[in-house]
Structure formats: structure tokens, C-alpha cells
């Protein structure tokens, strides 16, 4: 079904949320977005895989990139969307409403309206943000078409409750592995139980106290958690291997290399394998662009605890912030829902900034 970009950001949010696009299944939504924006004569549209880039070429002195990922985490009986009212607040409920199709809808709603913005605009809608970084659509664009990412400032429509969240924590995922010796479960003394050896790993994680780190005026909270655990051969076999999958969210004052060394030191003699690593990004709120943006949208600056693709822009030397509707605490939740007023407010804030003289 074609997208109606004139429907308004709320109805547009519902329309794109009801096009299921779990990571790896973004083609239908990417097709719909491409078809809709190609009809806009003031935009040059480029498609790379399931990434859609639409740019103005007005000869402005500065260019801003405004980006949003179109994939979601898996659905869990929370599609199709529905409207609901809780404690006098009107919400749109369903997968993707917060993370981050409301932000994408705000952008799609503005794309046809902003034919004469104060800056040239690059709209970026990309895939595979919710999975490993090697699949990320922005990563692909930076490798294959870096010219499409060129900008002086970037805004990522990640949920920030309508406030501006600067930078982001880095994220590291590692496997911490124990090994043992298989034996019959009735004669465990001739074997060596690898699952039992994981107990010190779990104890270390349970005792860990997250750091709170001030970076450029914002306080970032770190986190270290076991997120998966696997082991075992059969119900009558002493296991010879156990793997604890650990996620470390580290403040942007640390490098990825430093984060890896901290985890290796923490788990001592245990074998640690790095599975995924994404650098964090400092807030970048001290630039004139960022200060002007904060003032125009009337937002309060705060830190972003989760990793977002502002880090990719920062790595390219482009200051970037997170700004979008939705409570980050509801991202990925089964009762994911976004306040309709936040969708409208973010659309108005972005338009106000991009049309100010």
C-alpha cells in the first residue's frame, strides 16, 4: 500500500509501523519509502540495498543529515498497531512506535514540506540497525557511498522523549568461555563440569558497580551484564563447555580498545572472545550547530545511554545528536507505545529549526 506523506506524522507512524520490518525484512518498507519520496521533485533519491537517501541541492552553505533506521526488533504479539489512552494521554501502541518509526515518520512528513529549508538536507532511511554492526545500513553507505553521508551536522531520530540526547555509550559484546571434561552424569568425578566453572563469571557480574562518568558536561552511566548463557550436551552428560555472553556499555570517554582490555582484566584467566564492538560518541553539544538546534527545538540536553548511530557520524567527523519522539524505556518493550503529542512536538521542532531565518 502506498505511503501518503501528507497524512500527518501520527497517521504516517501507524502506516509504517504496520509494515512489519524486523531486521533483515526491510525491503517492503524501503520500497514504500522510495516510491513515496521519488515523487517529490525537489529531492535527488538514491537507493543502496534497502537504504534510501534523499537530498536537496539548493546550494546552501551548510548541509544537515537527518537519519532514521527502518528496522525493528522481533514482533511479539504487538502488531498491528492501535490507539489507546492511558491516564489521559493518547498513545500509539505497537512494535516500532518508539524505536524508531515515529522518528522516521516525522522525517517523512517533513520531507515533502521542506522545499526551501535554511540548510541543504540529506534524509537517510536505513536498514539493519538492531543487529550486528557489520550489517548496519549506515556502515554500508559509509563504505560504498561515503559522499551520501557528507554533512556539517547530523540528527538521528532515535527515541529521546522529545529532548536532545548527546553522544552515546559504546557497546562491546564478548563470549566468556569455560571448558571442562565430558563424563556420564552418574559419574561426575571423572569429568569436569564447565557450567559450574561459570559461577565466578556470574558472581563478578552480579558484584559489578556501574560507573557514572561525566563527559563534556553530561553524566553517562555504564552497564555490564550477562545477556545470554549456553552450555550442555545432554541431560545425562557432564558438560565440557559453557559460554556466557556479556554486554558492556561503556562511557564515550573510553575507546573500544580500552573497553576490551577492561573486560579481559575483569575476567582474568577465562577465555574472552570479542563478538561485536561499536565505539561510543562524545556529546558534541558544544558546536554552534548543536547550540542553535537546542535553542530552536526548546529541548534539554541529556546523555544517551544506549548505543546509536550518532557514533558513526562522529567517526566521520560530523557532530550528531539524538532527537525523536518516544520514551527510550519503552524501546523493544512488549507494550511499546509512543505519545501522540511527542510525535507532533518533534515534527514541529524540526520544522521550526529548518525553516528559521
TORBA-452524 format. One line per field, with one value per residue (C-alpha): residue in three letters; residue number from 1; x, y, z. Coordinates in nm, 3 decimals, decimal comma. Layout:
REM TORBA-452524
zamar: c(ALA  ...)
fimar: c(NUM  ...)
east: c(X  ...)
north: c(Y  ...)
up: c(Z  ...)
END
This chain:
REM TORBA-452524
zamar: c(UNK  UNK  UNK  UNK  UNK  UNK  UNK  UNK  UNK  UNK  UNK  UNK  UNK  UNK  UNK  UNK  UNK  UNK  UNK  UNK  UNK  UNK  UNK  UNK  UNK  UNK  UNK  UNK  UNK  UNK  UNK  UNK  UNK  UNK  UNK  UNK  UNK  UNK  UNK  UNK  UNK  UNK  UNK  UNK  UNK  UNK  UNK  UNK  UNK  UNK  UNK  UNK  UNK  UNK  UNK  UNK  UNK  UNK  UNK  UNK  UNK  UNK  UNK  UNK  UNK  UNK  UNK  UNK  UNK  UNK  UNK  UNK  UNK  UNK  UNK  UNK  UNK  UNK  UNK  UNK  UNK  UNK  UNK  UNK  UNK  UNK  UNK  UNK  UNK  UNK  UNK  UNK  UNK  UNK  UNK  UNK  UNK  UNK  UNK  UNK  UNK  UNK  UNK  UNK  UNK  UNK  UNK  UNK  UNK  UNK  UNK  UNK  UNK  UNK  UNK  UNK  UNK  UNK  UNK  UNK  UNK  UNK  UNK  UNK  UNK  UNK  UNK  UNK  UNK  UNK  UNK  UNK  UNK  UNK  UNK  UNK  UNK  UNK  UNK  UNK  UNK  UNK  UNK  UNK  UNK  UNK  UNK  UNK  UNK  UNK  UNK  UNK  UNK  UNK  UNK  UNK  UNK  UNK  UNK  UNK  UNK  UNK  UNK  UNK  UNK  UNK  UNK  UNK  UNK  UNK  UNK  UNK  UNK  UNK  UNK  UNK  UNK  UNK  UNK  UNK  UNK  UNK  UNK  UNK  UNK  UNK  UNK  UNK  UNK  UNK  UNK  UNK  UNK  UNK  UNK  UNK  UNK  UNK  UNK  UNK  UNK  UNK  UNK  UNK  UNK  UNK  UNK  UNK  UNK  UNK  UNK  UNK  UNK  UNK  UNK  UNK  UNK  UNK  UNK  UNK  UNK  UNK  UNK  UNK  UNK  UNK  UNK  UNK  UNK  UNK  UNK  UNK  UNK  UNK  UNK  UNK  UNK  UNK  UNK  UNK  UNK  UNK  UNK  UNK  UNK  UNK  UNK  UNK  UNK  UNK  UNK  UNK  UNK  UNK  UNK  UNK  UNK  UNK  UNK  UNK  UNK  UNK  UNK  UNK  UNK  UNK  UNK  UNK  UNK  UNK  UNK  UNK  UNK  UNK  UNK  UNK  UNK  UNK  UNK  UNK  UNK  UNK  UNK  UNK  UNK  UNK  UNK  UNK  UNK  UNK  UNK  UNK  UNK  UNK  UNK  UNK  UNK  UNK  UNK  UNK  UNK  UNK  UNK  UNK  UNK  UNK  UNK  UNK  UNK  UNK  UNK  UNK  UNK  UNK  UNK  UNK  UNK  UNK  UNK  UNK  UNK  UNK  UNK  UNK  UNK  UNK  UNK  UNK  UNK  UNK  UNK  UNK  UNK  UNK  UNK  UNK  UNK  UNK  UNK  UNK  UNK  UNK  UNK  UNK  UNK  UNK  UNK  UNK  UNK  UNK  UNK  UNK  UNK  UNK  UNK  UNK  UNK)
fimar: c(1  2  3  4  5  6  7  8  9  10  11  12  13  14  15  16  17  18  19  20  21  22  23  24  25  26  27  28  29  30  31  32  33  34  35  36  37  38  39  40  41  42  43  44  45  46  47  48  49  50  51  52  53  54  55  56  57  58  59  60  61  62  63  64  65  66  67  68  69  70  71  72  73  74  75  76  77  78  79  80  81  82  83  84  85  86  87  88  89  90  91  92  93  94  95  96  97  98  99  100  101  102  103  104  105  106  107  108  109  110  111  112  113  114  115  116  117  118  119  120  121  122  123  124  125  126  127  128  129  130  131  132  133  134  135  136  137  138  139  140  141  142  143  144  145  146  147  148  149  150  151  152  153  154  155  156  157  158  159  160  161  162  163  164  165  166  167  168  169  170  171  172  173  174  175  176  177  178  179  180  181  182  183  184  185  186  187  188  189  190  191  192  193  194  195  196  197  198  199  200  201  202  203  204  205  206  207  208  209  210  211  212  213  214  215  216  217  218  219  220  221  222  223  224  225  226  227  228  229  230  231  232  233  234  235  236  237  238  239  240  241  242  243  244  245  246  247  248  249  250  251  252  253  254  255  256  257  258  259  260  261  262  263  264  265  266  267  268  269  270  271  272  273  274  275  276  277  278  279  280  281  282  283  284  285  286  287  288  289  290  291  292  293  294  295  296  297  298  299  300  301  302  303  304  305  306  307  308  309  310  311  312  313  314  315  316  317  318  319  320  321  322  323  324  325  326  327  328  329  330  331  332  333  334  335  336  337  338  339  340  341  342  343  344  345  346  347  348  349  350  351  352  353  354  355  356  357)
east: c(0,000  0,150  0,255  0,069  0,333  0,064  -0,128  0,050  0,317  0,080  -0,106  0,222  0,374  0,090  0,119  0,490  0,467  0,203  0,453  0,647  1,021  1,213  1,586  1,656  1,299  1,305  1,254  0,879  0,911  1,218  1,023  0,732  0,958  1,149  0,829  0,691  0,999  1,076  0,750  0,898  1,059  1,292  1,480  1,751  1,684  1,943  1,876  2,158  2,027  1,742  1,880  1,705  1,881  1,701  1,889  1,817  2,066  1,989  2,345  2,319  2,639  2,570  2,416  2,244  2,188  1,865  1,857  1,638  1,657  1,359  1,410  1,272  1,341  1,116  0,740  0,579  0,202  0,230  0,125  -0,093  -0,079  -0,368  -0,452  -0,503  -0,545  -0,374  -0,414  -0,539  -0,251  -0,314  -0,067  0,002  0,080  0,283  0,622  0,839  0,631  0,916  1,223  1,211  0,938  0,779  1,109  1,113  0,752  0,841  1,114  0,893  0,622  0,867  1,042  0,769  0,714  1,070  1,131  1,317  1,492  1,765  2,018  2,053  1,913  2,014  1,735  1,864  1,643  1,850  1,830  1,978  2,042  1,911  2,160  2,538  2,720  2,868  2,514  2,425  2,295  2,490  2,805  2,732  2,674  2,997  3,186  3,015  2,887  3,056  2,959  2,596  2,684  2,865  2,718  2,806  2,568  2,353  2,033  1,930  1,562  1,619  1,366  1,466  1,130  1,141  1,458  1,806  2,039  2,403  2,652  2,610  2,775  2,989  2,888  3,101  2,983  3,211  3,189  3,346  3,415  3,484  3,593  3,584  3,569  3,267  3,160  2,848  2,626  2,614  2,996  3,075  3,401  3,570  3,466  3,493  3,172  3,218  2,882  2,984  3,302  3,087  2,982  3,275  3,190  2,831  2,945  3,175  2,889  2,650  2,903  2,983  2,900  2,833  3,047  2,890  3,119  3,093  3,180  3,159  2,903  2,677  2,684  2,689  2,603  2,790  2,649  2,796  2,559  2,527  2,269  2,295  2,435  2,476  2,620  2,539  2,540  2,261  2,074  2,298  2,634  2,866  2,919  3,264  3,186  2,987  2,969  2,847  2,767  2,846  2,747  2,948  2,806  3,099  3,112  3,226  3,536  3,672  3,791  3,676  4,029  4,022  3,682  3,811  4,109  3,888  3,673  3,975  4,124  3,794  3,755  4,118  4,205  3,883  3,898  3,736  3,635  3,521  3,199  3,097  3,236  3,098  3,269  3,073  3,044  3,111  2,812  2,918  2,686  2,945  2,926  2,732  2,509  2,413  2,354  2,135  1,940  1,884  1,752  1,523  1,353  1,341  1,494  1,707  2,037  2,096  2,315  2,225  2,289  2,222  2,445  2,316  2,447  2,548  2,876  2,908  2,863  3,108  3,366  3,325  3,390  3,023  2,874  2,548  2,266  1,965  1,624  1,298  0,962  0,919  1,032  1,361  1,249  0,972  1,208  1,190  0,922  0,619  0,398  0,598  0,396  0,457  0,265  0,096  0,185  0,557  0,531  0,366  0,607  0,916  0,777  0,712  1,055  1,243  1,035  1,092  1,469  1,492  1,275  1,404  1,559)
north: c(0,000  0,341  0,579  0,909  1,160  1,426  1,222  1,383  1,232  1,038  0,853  0,809  0,648  0,399  0,324  0,243  0,052  -0,174  -0,264  -0,524  -0,471  -0,680  -0,658  -0,839  -0,792  -0,421  -0,444  -0,381  -0,069  0,052  0,008  0,210  0,491  0,503  0,515  0,797  1,022  0,969  1,153  1,466  1,675  1,870  1,562  1,352  0,993  0,715  0,353  0,133  -0,206  -0,131  0,214  0,517  0,854  1,171  1,501  1,863  2,054  2,417  2,546  2,623  2,693  2,410  2,063  1,860  1,484  1,361  0,984  0,704  0,326  0,141  -0,197  -0,317  -0,594  -0,902  -0,865  -1,023  -1,001  -0,621  -0,564  -0,432  -0,101  0,052  0,381  0,380  0,633  0,589  0,838  1,099  1,058  0,939  0,679  0,471  0,117  -0,143  -0,264  0,012  0,301  0,410  0,255  0,428  0,455  0,760  0,939  0,811  0,926  1,276  1,288  1,151  1,401  1,691  1,574  1,697  2,019  2,147  2,256  2,573  2,492  2,708  2,425  2,160  1,836  1,474  1,242  0,891  0,588  0,276  -0,090  -0,338  -0,108  -0,354  -0,630  -0,670  -0,356  -0,526  -0,539  -0,178  0,025  0,337  0,127  0,003  0,357  0,481  0,202  0,216  0,574  0,796  1,100  1,042  1,093  1,424  1,685  1,955  1,829  1,518  1,434  1,077  1,026  0,778  0,800  1,071  1,173  1,486  1,604  1,610  1,328  1,395  1,129  0,771  0,494  0,247  -0,117  -0,429  -0,790  -1,076  -1,450  -1,559  -1,929  -2,209  -2,560  -2,894  -3,266  -3,472  -3,765  -3,960  -3,760  -4,062  -4,048  -3,674  -3,728  -3,849  -3,536  -3,160  -2,952  -2,641  -2,493  -2,499  -2,314  -2,026  -1,940  -1,697  -1,518  -1,464  -1,360  -1,098  -0,959  -0,957  -0,763  -0,510  -0,147  0,063  0,374  0,714  0,924  1,295  1,365  1,720  1,815  1,509  1,210  0,868  0,552  0,235  -0,119  -0,471  -0,766  -1,129  -1,132  -1,494  -1,818  -2,152  -2,490  -2,855  -3,164  -3,388  -3,440  -3,735  -3,579  -3,357  -3,052  -2,969  -2,610  -2,310  -1,966  -1,651  -1,372  -1,038  -0,689  -0,389  -0,041  0,196  0,575  0,768  0,882  0,528  0,387  0,047  -0,085  0,030  -0,133  -0,466  -0,455  -0,377  -0,682  -0,906  -0,790  -0,835  -1,200  -1,289  -1,643  -1,705  -1,708  -1,392  -1,360  -1,026  -1,072  -0,715  -0,370  -0,025  0,291  0,550  0,918  1,225  1,462  1,717  1,973  2,250  2,325  2,630  2,398  2,196  2,502  2,657  2,333  2,302  2,655  2,615  2,296  2,409  2,087  1,993  1,815  1,480  1,173  0,876  0,553  0,317  0,295  0,474  0,560  0,909  0,724  0,655  1,021  1,119  0,881  1,071  1,400  1,504  1,630  1,444  1,426  1,205  1,373  1,188  1,102  0,814  0,709  0,514  0,291  0,159  0,072  -0,305  -0,349  -0,569  -0,271  -0,032  0,285  0,649  0,956  1,124  1,465  1,382  1,288  1,622  1,820  1,669  1,737  2,099  2,136  2,010  2,225  2,532  2,481  2,405  2,698  2,969  3,272)
up: c(0,000  -0,097  0,179  0,197  0,309  0,355  0,614  0,909  1,134  1,360  1,084  0,898  1,208  1,219  0,848  0,856  1,183  1,029  0,756  0,954  0,907  1,157  1,083  0,757  0,634  0,548  0,171  0,168  0,381  0,191  -0,135  0,003  0,123  -0,203  -0,408  -0,193  -0,196  -0,565  -0,633  -0,469  -0,740  -0,509  -0,387  -0,552  -0,443  -0,426  -0,328  -0,198  -0,092  0,149  0,229  0,083  0,064  -0,049  -0,084  -0,163  -0,380  -0,311  -0,288  0,082  0,273  0,520  0,495  0,768  0,766  0,925  0,963  1,091  1,082  0,940  1,108  1,441  1,688  1,651  1,687  1,994  1,952  1,926  1,566  1,415  1,597  1,789  1,956  2,332  2,611  2,949  3,234  2,991  2,745  2,389  2,260  1,952  2,072  1,885  1,769  1,628  1,755  1,983  1,824  1,591  1,333  1,496  1,432  1,074  1,026  1,148  0,884  0,607  0,697  0,670  0,352  0,112  0,307  0,327  -0,030  0,075  0,406  0,557  0,506  0,241  0,382  0,339  0,452  0,532  0,595  0,653  0,750  0,999  1,294  1,552  1,464  1,437  1,327  1,019  0,870  0,952  0,659  0,752  0,768  0,416  0,291  0,451  0,272  -0,068  -0,097  0,163  -0,043  0,058  0,425  0,388  0,624  0,875  1,143  1,188  1,373  1,443  1,515  1,797  2,083  2,328  2,471  2,259  2,432  2,281  2,383  2,311  2,206  2,318  2,516  2,327  2,326  2,347  2,333  2,431  2,491  2,820  2,789  3,036  2,942  3,119  3,051  2,948  3,162  3,249  3,484  3,718  3,750  3,757  3,947  3,629  3,442  3,489  3,480  3,264  3,366  3,733  3,636  3,509  3,865  3,925  3,599  3,711  4,059  3,907  3,702  3,999  4,209  3,938  4,024  3,713  3,674  3,625  3,408  3,330  2,967  2,832  3,093  3,064  3,301  3,131  3,324  3,225  3,240  3,238  3,210  3,111  2,832  2,713  2,852  2,677  2,764  2,800  2,580  2,709  3,033  3,126  3,028  3,231  3,006  2,871  2,765  2,884  2,725  2,900  2,654  2,817  2,706  2,827  2,770  2,823  2,854  2,544  2,733  2,680  2,349  2,229  2,282  2,644  2,695  2,562  2,796  3,096  3,026  2,972  3,302  3,483  3,384  3,443  3,343  3,150  2,771  2,627  2,259  2,119  1,921  1,844  1,922  1,844  1,964  2,160  2,072  2,281  2,316  2,055  2,209  2,222  1,848  1,724  1,520  1,828  2,044  1,775  1,740  2,116  2,130  1,829  1,948  2,310  2,438  2,737  2,672  2,839  2,777  2,558  2,750  2,461  2,155  1,849  1,507  1,618  1,678  1,304  1,225  1,499  1,349  1,020  1,200  1,188  1,519  1,581  1,834  1,903  1,879  1,840  1,996  2,237  2,583  2,546  2,835  2,608  2,322  2,250  2,518  2,451  2,543  2,324  2,275  2,186  2,300  2,004  2,146  2,127  1,760  1,682  1,900  1,734  1,389  1,487  1,648  1,344  1,109  1,326  1,320  0,948  0,839  1,075  0,908)
END
